[in-house]
Amino acid sequence: MTEQHLSAEQRRALELLAAGPRGYTKGRLLADGFTADMLSDLVREGLATAQRGTGGRTIGVERYRITDDGRKAIEG
């Protein structure tokens, strides 16, 4: 995916992910106004990864991180 194919929402999400060294949880990204479908699209297109883990003993979390391809897409 090249720069001109990124929507404004996708670019904003990738820029946020690039700024967070540990990535961001799905809950945080949804609270920032991103949709679950858009996040899934980023993962499917190889621009981000989603990893499930725990945020304590029993709370499941999904953490998103930018990929090298995602960085290239926002750098142009």
N, C-alpha and C positions, 0 to 999 in steps of 0.2 A: 504494500500500500504506500503510495507516495503522498507527499504533503498536500497536494491539491485535492486529494480524495478524503481528507479528514474533515469531519464536520467541526463546527466551533465547539460543540460539547465534547467530542472525542479529543480534540486538541487540549482543551482545558483539563480533562481527566488525565491525559498523559503527562501534561506539565505538572500537575499535582503529584502524580505518582513518581515522577522524576525527582521531585524535591524531597520526597520522603525516603530516607535510606532503608527503612524497614517496610516500606509500602504502607498501605492503609487498609483498614478493615472494611468489609462490605457495608456495615452499619454506618461508618463514618462517610463513605462515599455516597450512600443513599441520602444521608442527612444533608450532604452538600448539594443535593438536587440531581444527582446522576441516576439513571434508571438501571434496573437490573438487566434489562435487554441490551442496553448500550455496553455495560460492563462485559456481558457475555460475548458480544460482538468483538470487543477488543481482544478477549482471550482467544476466540475462534480464529481471528485474523493474525494471531501471533504477536500482537503488540503489547500484551500484558499477560501475566500469569495469575492464577488464583490457587491458593493453597489453603487447605482446611487444617485447622489445629484447634487447640483449646486456649481459652483466655482465663484460665483458672482450673479448678477441679472439674467442673461440669459444664461450663459454658463453651459451646462450639463457636468458633469464629472462622471466617473466610477472609484471608488477607490477599490483597492484590498488589502486584509489583510490576513495574515497567520492564520490558525486555529490551535487548539491544536493538531489535527491529523497531520497537516503539520509540526509542531515543532517536534513531535515524529518521523516523517519520516526522518528528517535531523539529529536528534540526534542518530538514530540507535536504 
